[in-house]
């Protein structure tokens, strides 16, 4: 953050605290009754809520002030933005992204961040869920006066989530959606020519991810999930364009319950229905466990995040830990630690009628892929070594896929928007 934008401190001076209730007045009038359950900060208004994060009893206005100030301090302390940045807000219509859009616009105006904000929504193609939530996003666009761009899985990949679930069933569908959504956000960001993407991941989300990675024994991933700001980098000398786009989580230390309370008391317009395909997700079990811990110890969520940060630091310090080398996908140019990125691998499986192709470990995937290519005499494009013939093989595979389904456009050929979305010319 550029100098001139300073950290705010939430304090209450003695002058701001009213005289003790019940004390004699100068005019000798009958003293007022002591205020029952006063706000812990201002002491002048009755508290109407108890902060889940700290246990403080606050009035509505003090809660708003503390909530907004903590987010501002998170932005400033971590230097998330610089003046003039064009920032895309990942908008789903849910409570997190709605509150994020509202608060970021508020803080941008209040503290003169100098950001150019735009809403970016991904239409996964889930009938009865995403189509309804996108209507909420469109209302948010009008309410907050922030331009909106909506891009769909169908346009990018040729498949909607409804199509994918029909093909694979309800198991592992979150894997497809998560991989496709992450890449779709980056592709939308390239189209919008933004410098930064912000998402509404809150403290609960990050703590759940820490637990999931620990339970899966995937400690190297702790760095990404606990970092408030991430930036994909590539060793490709051509300079992949996604390496310029930062991602950050301004709600990293913000409790989900407090986001809900803020949205409720501010009367924000958001969509609250859960995704119809998510009840069977592995994350749900981590969420239940986390809520049980929070009921016993309110600081459990932040404690788990700090534990994840400490574990991440120890993993990075351990020289024997092998972290994946980031390169680029040979097919679409997206950041990948393998020859094909996960999105291209999943998409190839769908197009070939082998939806489980991209599910599981690399060795298993390679074995399935080689068996599928045995009859055609082609080698696997995800083999561990690259030869001169692999390029021809990859081109042949891409040509074959074009006849069966859509291939992801190479990221360098992704066309920019000729006209950026505005409030007058809306892209829906």
Phi, psi and omega in degrees: 000135181293153177298150183109336175257111188253162180286139177265146179238129180274107180225159176230116182277164180299327181293334182278343182273125182293163178300152183303130181298137178097351180287149180299142178268163183297330183272357180080009179293163181296128182296147179288156178293145177303140180289126181279129176054061181288158175299134182296339182264300186273337179062006185249349182229149180292135177289140180241358180208161177241120183296123178300329185283321186239342183085000178296141173262119189230155169279171185298313184294322179291324177296316178302314182297314181294317181300310182292322182292321179296321179291319177301316180295325176297317179296315183288314183298326182262003177050054185291323185233164168230154185302134180095353179297140171264118190242127175263127178263117177293110187246121178249346184095351178282178185299318185295308183290328178293313178294322178299314180297316181297310184291320181295321176294318179299311182290326178299320178284319185291317186252008177054054176296329182076031181267147173257105188266144175214144177271137178232117182242145178248124178264102181286343181083049178248102184296134179085359178228290184291325180296325177287319182292329178293332174295324176294319179299320179295323176292320177300321177304316182285322182292319184262355180057050177239127179302154185227137171236131177243126174235151188242155173301321183300317180290322184279318189242348183082002180229140170260165178295326175300318178295318182295317180295324176298328183278319189250348186086190186267005177261134178072007181293333179292332177297312179299313185295317181296316180295312182295322183292318180300315180290325179297321178298316180294320179293320176296323179294323177294317179298325182273352181056049180266163178263340193207141172243131174244139179238161184270024178299123182257182183300321179298316180300316183291319178297320177298318181294322176300313180299316181298317180293324178291316181295330178272355182071025183257066184294325180302336180281353181297329181299314181294316186286335180264347179285134180284337178223133181232157180210111178292134178236157183225150177270002180293123182294342181285344177079084181296139188290331181293342180293345180272348186262120179271152173236140178215163183233087181299340180266021185306322183252016182259125181289144179301319181298324181287328175295318178297316180297318180297314179297322181293309184287335175275352181058044179284151182268108179219162183261127189247003181282137180283149177303135185290345181258001187268344184304331182269006184290147179299326180302329181301324180290321176295325181294316179298316179298317181296319180295324177295320178294319181297325180295332179272322185217111187296335181273004184303322183296309180292324178299319180293321178298314179296323177296319177297321178296319180293318178297320179299318180296321180290325178295317180294327181285340181280110184293338182282347180284123182267111176267144182297142176274123184277132177226211178231148177295132182289345183262314185244351178083006181280158178302133181202150175264357178236177181297320174248138176288164183298323181296315180295324180293315178296319181293322178296319178298318179296314184292334180265001183076021178238069188297340180274004184303319184263008181262127177110190183283160184301319181297319179293318180298315181298320181296316179295317182296317180295324178294323180291330182267359185299318183290332181271350179077011180268146176275162183287132177286358178249022177295157186289339179245154181245131178238175180294330181284342182297326180296316178294322179297316180297319179295321178294321178296318179297319180296322179295319181293328180297332179280339184253334182186182185276142174257140181298131178298139178300139189297333179281343178263002181292119185286138174284160178288129178292325177233119180292145180297135176229175179286342179268325176241094190271137177259112181235000000 
